[in-house]
Amino acid sequence: MGKENLFFRWIELLQFESSQSGGFTKERQASILVKARVMFEEQGIELDDFLGGAEGSQALPGLR
């Protein structure tokens, strides 16, 4: 896809939010999903389509 920077930003976002005190709450998971959708859409990629190539977002608990 040629969007390596987007992938790494997404991973950094996941790592940051999941390492915050209080744990990886449902609220944080929902927040990440919103932020990720915006990041991906800015690059012309539909997040659900991207996750669909990796067994869908159902494979990622809390990100649906």
Steps between C-alpha positions, in 0.01 A plus 500: 500500500793733552357631826761377746496827695126467554544146628772605743294798625209262562724261695643790704147614582404150615815467710456840661134457589541142622788597729312776686418454867160348556539249221368471150141588584206481263502881489864504389429230245213704358719811495772316308248378247382856431857631473605210277204551267597866456868414443413238241236710325749786466712257299205381290467162671183364657598350836244218481632401157855501633406291803294272276826386341612391847193287579291809568483724800333216692850356528596808703302499826359838589557652160156445357 
